[in-house]
């Protein structure tokens, strides 16, 4: 009898806890929705098309898969700022090309690669042997004993840009239809779920990796029977709405609070900062920025953010815009749009062999 009473009590506690959790989630969603809907339209939500030409960076290319004509966003700023020469970006491009059976031992501060190892062999080593290898690398490269060395496995299986590019045309035009900069559509499709529809550890799902509450906020059905995050066009609408109504306005508010003015919405650094808000949340981005309080809006702001850590802005958040830049460069190269491909350097003259003469 006593065991039955205890069991009933536990069941009641679990049931009440579950009901409270659901009620709290519903309450938060309602408050969030009311706050969004009740905000003055002119103060926080500005029309993107009023400040930039949405098709300014859109060009026509041949699809990698079907060879049909498709829209593509090409942004020359990544080369103007020489992002292709940045060590962090170069590192992530290597990871995007590297097979999952290989990994790079690297320094997190500058992503300098110290050694390439086989994941299978590394996993067979005991912790002490792994430590010995890292110690030998520290000695070889004259590093301090406390220097951190990370193991980063290859991700070529995940960054399937050929497959991801099949959705670029559709995503670009879905975003333009919702009056949102299409650069974001292509950037998200390149790094969030480029190889297949999958669910993250946090619960994000679909081509634009939306959380359930965000999807529901913008009208998508997500329940036991249907999940419209798998519907590309519906998911694109929700993602572009999230950017338009929350991420971009909140990013502007952060810059206003720092006194940063006179920037353009199609500036590369601004777009990357908005992507950080999309990934980590504007509140966490604000806390990270306020640790060093930038006074100017430029790429240095982004570079400093890569080395800034707060409670909710750690490695994954720091790496996010690095991945965006690496993916941009990789995809441009796949489509033959890199400057080195457009304007190949002339081969140096060979002076070792004397020219033939006609006698």
Secondary structure, DSSP 4 states (H G I P E B T S, - for coil): -HHHHHHHHHHHHHHHHHHHHHHHHHHHHHHHHHHHHHS-HHHH---HHHHS-TTTTEEEEE-TTT--EEEEE--THHHHTTGGG-HHHHHHHHHHHS-TTEEEEE-TTT--EEEEEEHHHHHHS-HHHHHHHHHHHHHHTT--TT---EEEE--TTT--HHHHGGGHHHHHHHHHHTT--HHHHHHHHHHTSSSS--B-TTS-BTTTTB-HHHHHHTT--BSSS-BGGGSHHHHHHHHHHHIIIIIHHHHHHHHHHTT--S--TT-HHHHHHHHHHHHH-HHHHHHHHTTT--SS-SHHHHHHHTT--BTTB-HHHHHHHHHHHHHHHHHHHHTT-SHHHHSPPPPPP--SSPPP---
